[in-house]
Amino acid sequence: MGRVLRETPNPPLSSSAEGATTSSTSVMKTLNGSHHFKITGYSQSKGTGVGKYIASDMFMVGGYLWAVYFYPDGKSPEDNAAYVSLFIALASEGTDVRALFELTLLDQSGKERHKVHSHFGRTLESGPYTLKYRGSMWSDYLKNDCLSVHCSVGVVKSHTEGPKFYSIAVPPSRIGHHFGQLLKTGKGTDVSFEVDGEVFYAHKLVLAARSPVFRAQLFGPMKEQNTKQIKVEDIEAPVFKALLHFMYWDSLPDMQELTGLDSKWVTTLMSQHLLAAADRYGLERLRLLCESNLCEDVAINTVATTLALAEQHHCFQLKAVCLKFVAVPENLRAVMQTDGFVYLKESCPSVMTELLEYVARVIEHSVYVCKHGIEPVFDGSDANGRRVKQRL
């Protein structure tokens, strides 16, 4: 049976509200950021064709992604081969943005010589701003066949503030802490794991919620007969303890405190073992955390075993970082003297082929830049250009 909806008249305003004065404030602010774009091999870029561009890496300013596009032969058919164009583009799709721009060309001495301001209020798919010159005019800004561009972006944002009648402070979530206390106190545990001579107690539901492998092992149709006492093989006790810590706390423990070791390598070695354990139990976030830690801490003594690990567990970004690090000539000579390199050759022969190809490309690039008078730089950076630690 349907309900009858009756229109309720609005209550009359009280006499105290009549003639009341309210206020609000519009606040505008500019969020600034900049990006340096260096185009090497300028002369070789000519002749690629109208509409063909070289893009900078995307950079974030004001919560939006931006990029600089360089067209060696111009962007449109109206531009003949004598022109080149430079664009600033908003890479974030479907957004309305008000922004200010400052595009600066650096001359051969590195000083800012040509600076242009622009602004737009938007939706543009290509670029709100173009700088177009005949090709010969760019030569004033070329050094060693390189063109340097500095792009500054200021995103204008506004919001309106009204009077706040009340404000309630809401604390951050502590669900990880609460679950962590369950593990720490051992209350309500209903399963135990024997690992490398040690026993760990846990809660089936927590493990099943966090890991598809534990879920199948504890509650699936192929579950083990004894789900109260489980023996775990091929994993060390400190690694399993760190694994449980992550599953309850959703964070990594202090590795030195957990292992009781004061070695500078303990974090790297534990991250290697944890990555393998994370892959084994389907913990994708833990796997990525370990991969990130290993990317940021590449070192001579451990890079070979990390590279083997990346190959075995399909960690493509970590693999790229390790290959780039090892391919640096001075690093390669040192890495080849380590026990890890022997292990890498025996366990992952296909990676050795990739490494040789990578080294060949580095040597080829070195010959090219030396031939053109450009000083080669082997900085031990990763695949994304970030610096990594080169420790002995």
C-alpha positions in Angstrom: 0.0 0.0 0.0 1.4 3.4 -1.0 1.9 6.2 1.5 0.2 9.6 1.3 2.7 12.4 1.3 1.4 15.7 2.7 3.0 19.0 2.0 4.2 20.6 5.2 4.3 24.4 5.2 7.7 26.0 6.0 7.8 27.2 9.6 7.7 31.0 10.0 10.9 32.8 10.7 11.2 33.9 14.3 11.2 37.6 15.0 14.8 37.4 16.2 15.9 36.1 12.7 14.3 39.0 10.9 16.9 41.5 9.8 19.8 39.3 10.8 23.1 39.9 9.1 25.2 37.0 7.8 28.6 37.0 6.1 30.9 34.8 4.0 34.4 35.2 2.6 35.8 34.2 -0.7 39.4 33.1 -0.4 41.7 32.7 -3.4 45.2 31.3 -3.3 47.8 30.2 -5.9 49.6 26.9 -5.6 52.9 27.1 -7.4 55.3 24.5 -8.9 57.9 24.2 -11.6 59.5 21.7 -13.9 62.8 21.7 -15.7 62.7 20.1 -19.2 66.0 19.3 -21.0 65.9 18.2 -24.6 69.1 16.4 -25.6 70.0 15.6 -29.2 68.1 18.6 -30.6 69.5 18.3 -34.1 68.4 14.7 -34.4 64.9 15.6 -33.5 64.5 17.8 -36.6 62.8 16.1 -39.5 60.5 13.9 -37.4 57.5 15.5 -39.0 54.8 18.1 -38.3 52.7 17.2 -35.3 55.3 14.9 -33.9 56.3 15.9 -30.4 58.7 15.1 -27.5 57.0 15.2 -24.1 58.4 15.9 -20.7 57.6 13.7 -17.8 54.3 14.7 -16.2 54.5 16.8 -13.1 52.0 17.7 -10.4 51.1 21.3 -9.5 48.0 22.2 -7.5 46.6 18.7 -7.7 46.7 18.6 -11.5 49.1 16.9 -13.9 50.9 19.0 -16.4 53.4 18.4 -19.2 55.6 20.3 -21.7 55.4 19.3 -25.4 58.1 20.2 -27.8 57.3 20.0 -31.6 60.7 20.0 -33.5 58.9 20.6 -36.8 55.9 22.6 -35.6 52.5 21.4 -34.4 50.2 22.2 -37.2 50.4 22.0 -41.1 50.6 25.8 -41.1 54.1 25.4 -39.5 56.7 24.4 -42.0 59.9 22.7 -41.3 61.5 26.1 -40.4 59.4 26.3 -37.2 59.5 24.6 -33.8 56.8 25.0 -31.1 56.7 24.6 -27.4 53.4 23.9 -25.5 52.3 23.7 -21.9 49.5 21.2 -21.5 47.1 20.2 -18.8 47.3 16.4 -18.7 44.4 15.8 -16.2 41.2 15.0 -18.0 37.8 16.5 -17.5 38.8 19.3 -15.1 38.3 23.0 -14.9 41.4 24.9 -14.0 42.5 28.5 -13.7 46.3 28.8 -13.9 49.2 31.2 -14.6 52.2 30.1 -16.6 55.8 31.3 -16.9 57.8 29.6 -19.7 61.5 30.4 -19.7 64.3 29.4 -22.1 67.8 29.1 -20.8 70.7 30.3 -22.9 74.0 28.6 -23.3 75.3 30.0 -20.0 72.2 28.7 -18.1 70.7 32.1 -17.6 67.0 32.8 -18.2 66.9 34.7 -21.4 63.4 34.4 -22.8 60.5 34.5 -20.4 56.8 34.6 -21.4 53.7 34.9 -19.1 50.3 33.5 -20.0 47.1 32.3 -18.3 44.0 30.4 -19.1 40.8 29.3 -17.6 40.0 26.1 -19.0 39.4 23.1 -20.8 42.0 22.6 -23.5 43.2 19.2 -24.7 46.5 20.3 -26.2 48.1 23.3 -24.7 47.0 26.8 -23.6 50.2 28.4 -24.6 52.6 28.1 -27.6 56.0 29.6 -28.2 56.9 29.4 -31.8 60.2 30.3 -33.5 62.0 29.7 -36.7 64.5 26.9 -36.1 67.6 29.1 -36.6 66.5 31.4 -33.7 66.7 28.5 -31.2 70.4 28.2 -31.7 71.0 31.0 -29.2 69.6 28.6 -26.5 71.4 25.4 -27.5 74.4 24.1 -25.6 76.0 20.7 -26.7 72.9 20.2 -28.8 70.7 20.5 -25.7 67.7 22.8 -25.2 66.7 23.7 -21.6 63.2 24.9 -20.7 62.0 26.0 -17.3 58.2 25.9 -16.8 56.5 27.5 -13.8 52.8 26.9 -13.1 50.5 28.6 -10.6 47.1 27.0 -10.1 44.5 29.5 -8.8 42.0 27.9 -6.4 39.2 29.6 -4.5 36.7 28.6 -1.9 34.1 30.4 0.2 34.2 30.4 4.0 31.1 30.9 6.0 30.5 31.0 9.8 31.1 27.7 11.6 28.4 27.0 14.1 30.1 24.0 15.5 33.3 22.0 15.0 33.8 18.4 16.1 37.4 17.0 16.0 37.3 13.5 14.5 40.3 11.4 15.4 42.1 9.3 12.7 41.2 5.7 12.3 43.0 3.4 14.7 41.8 0.1 13.3 45.3 -1.1 12.6 46.3 -0.4 16.2 43.2 -2.2 17.5 43.9 -5.3 15.4 47.6 -5.0 16.4 46.6 -5.2 20.0 44.8 -8.4 19.3 48.0 -9.9 18.0 50.1 -8.5 20.8 47.9 -9.7 23.6 47.0 -13.0 22.0 43.4 -12.8 23.1 40.9 -14.9 21.2 43.5 -16.7 19.0 42.3 -19.8 17.4 45.2 -21.0 15.2 48.9 -21.5 15.8 51.8 -21.7 13.4 55.1 -23.6 14.0 57.8 -21.8 12.0 61.5 -22.7 12.2 61.1 -24.0 15.8 59.0 -21.0 17.0 55.2 -20.9 17.6 53.0 -17.9 16.6 49.4 -17.5 17.5 46.8 -15.7 15.4 43.1 -15.3 14.5 41.7 -17.3 11.5 39.3 -14.6 10.5 41.9 -11.8 10.4 44.2 -14.0 8.3 41.4 -15.0 6.0 40.3 -11.4 5.5 43.9 -10.3 4.6 45.2 -13.1 2.5 43.4 -15.2 -0.1 45.9 -18.0 0.5 45.2 -18.2 4.2 41.4 -17.9 3.4 41.7 -21.0 1.2 43.9 -22.8 3.7 41.7 -22.2 6.6 38.1 -22.1 5.2 38.3 -23.3 1.6 37.1 -26.6 0.2 40.7 -27.9 0.2 41.5 -26.7 3.7 43.9 -28.6 5.8 42.5 -31.2 8.2 44.1 -29.6 11.2 43.5 -25.9 11.0 44.4 -25.2 14.6 48.0 -26.1 14.4 49.8 -25.5 11.1 53.5 -26.1 10.3 55.0 -23.6 7.9 58.0 -24.6 5.8 60.6 -22.6 3.8 60.3 -19.4 5.8 62.3 -18.0 8.7 60.7 -17.1 12.0 61.5 -13.4 12.0 60.1 -13.1 8.5 56.8 -14.8 9.5 56.7 -12.6 12.6 57.0 -9.5 10.3 54.4 -10.9 8.0 51.9 -11.3 10.8 52.7 -7.8 12.0 51.8 -6.4 8.6 48.6 -8.4 8.4 47.4 -6.9 11.7 48.9 -3.4 11.8 49.0 -2.8 8.0 52.5 -1.4 8.4 56.1 -2.7 8.5 57.8 -3.3 11.8 61.2 -1.9 12.8 63.4 -4.6 11.4 66.3 -4.1 13.7 64.0 -4.2 16.8 62.2 -7.3 15.5 65.4 -9.3 14.6 67.6 -7.9 17.4 70.3 -7.3 14.9 72.2 -4.0 14.5 73.4 -4.6 10.9 73.0 -2.0 8.2 71.8 -4.8 5.9 69.0 -6.1 8.1 66.3 -3.9 6.5 67.4 -4.9 3.0 67.6 -8.6 3.7 64.3 -8.7 5.6 62.7 -6.8 2.7 63.9 -9.4 0.3 62.5 -12.3 2.4 59.3 -10.4 3.1 58.8 -9.8 -0.6 58.9 -13.5 -1.3 56.6 -14.2 1.6 54.1 -11.5 0.4 54.0 -13.1 -3.1 53.5 -16.5 -1.5 50.5 -15.4 0.5 49.0 -12.9 -2.0 49.7 -9.8 0.0 50.0 -7.3 -2.9 50.4 -4.1 -0.7 53.2 -5.8 1.3 54.9 -6.9 -1.9 54.9 -3.3 -3.3 56.1 -1.9 0.0 59.1 -4.3 0.0 59.7 -3.6 -3.7 59.7 0.2 -3.0 62.1 -0.2 -0.1 64.5 -2.3 -2.2 64.3 0.3 -5.0 65.4 3.0 -2.7 68.3 1.0 -1.1 70.1 -0.5 -4.0 73.7 -1.4 -2.9 76.7 -3.2 -4.4 76.6 -6.1 -1.9 72.8 -6.9 -2.3 71.8 -5.8 -5.8 72.5 -9.2 -7.5 70.3 -11.1 -5.1 67.7 -8.4 -5.3 67.8 -8.6 -9.1 67.3 -12.4 -8.9 64.4 -11.9 -6.5 62.8 -9.4 -8.9 63.0 -11.8 -11.8 61.6 -14.7 -9.8 58.6 -12.8 -8.5 57.9 -10.6 -11.6 58.8 -7.3 -10.0 59.4 -5.4 -13.2 60.1 -1.9 -11.7 62.5 -3.3 -9.2 64.2 -5.3 -12.0 64.6 -2.2 -14.1 66.2 -0.3 -11.2 68.7 -3.1 -10.5 69.6 -3.5 -14.2 70.3 0.3 -14.5 72.4 0.3 -11.3 74.5 -2.8 -12.3 75.0 -1.5 -15.9 77.1 1.5 -14.5 80.7 0.4 -15.3 82.2 1.0 -11.9 79.2 -0.7 -10.2 79.4 -3.7 -12.5 83.0 -4.4 -11.7 82.3 -4.4 -8.0 79.0 -6.4 -8.2 80.8 -9.2 -10.2 83.0 -9.8 -7.2 80.1 -10.6 -4.9 78.6 -14.0 -4.0 75.2 -12.7 -5.0 76.5 -12.4 -8.6 77.4 -16.0 -8.6 73.9 -16.9 -7.4 72.4 -14.6 -10.1 74.3 -16.4 -12.8 73.2 -19.9 -11.6 69.6 -19.1 -10.8 68.6 -16.6 -13.5 70.7 -17.1 -16.7 68.1 -15.2 -18.7 68.7 -12.1 -16.6 72.4 -12.3 -17.5 71.5 -12.0 -21.2 69.3 -8.9 -20.4 72.1 -7.4 -18.3 74.7 -7.8 -21.2 72.2 -6.1 -23.6 71.7 -3.3 -21.1 75.4 -2.8 -20.6 75.9 -2.7 -24.4 73.3 0.0 -24.7 75.0 2.0 -22.0 78.4 1.7 -23.7 76.8 2.7 -27.1 75.2 5.7 -25.5 78.5 6.6 -23.8 80.3 6.5 -27.2 77.6 8.7 -28.7 77.7 11.4 -26.1 81.5 11.5 -26.0 81.6 11.8 -29.8 79.2 14.8 -29.6 81.2 16.4 -26.8 78.6 15.7 -24.1 80.0 14.4 -20.8 78.4 11.1 -20.0 76.7 10.8 -16.6 76.5 7.6 -14.8 74.7 8.6 -11.6 73.3 5.4 -10.4 69.7 6.7 -10.8 66.8 4.3 -11.1 64.5 3.8 -14.1 62.5 6.9 -13.1 65.5 9.1 -12.7 65.5 8.9 -8.9 68.8 8.7 -7.0 69.6 5.4 -5.3 72.1 4.8 -2.6 75.4 3.3 -3.9 76.9 1.7 -0.8 79.8 -0.7 -0.5 
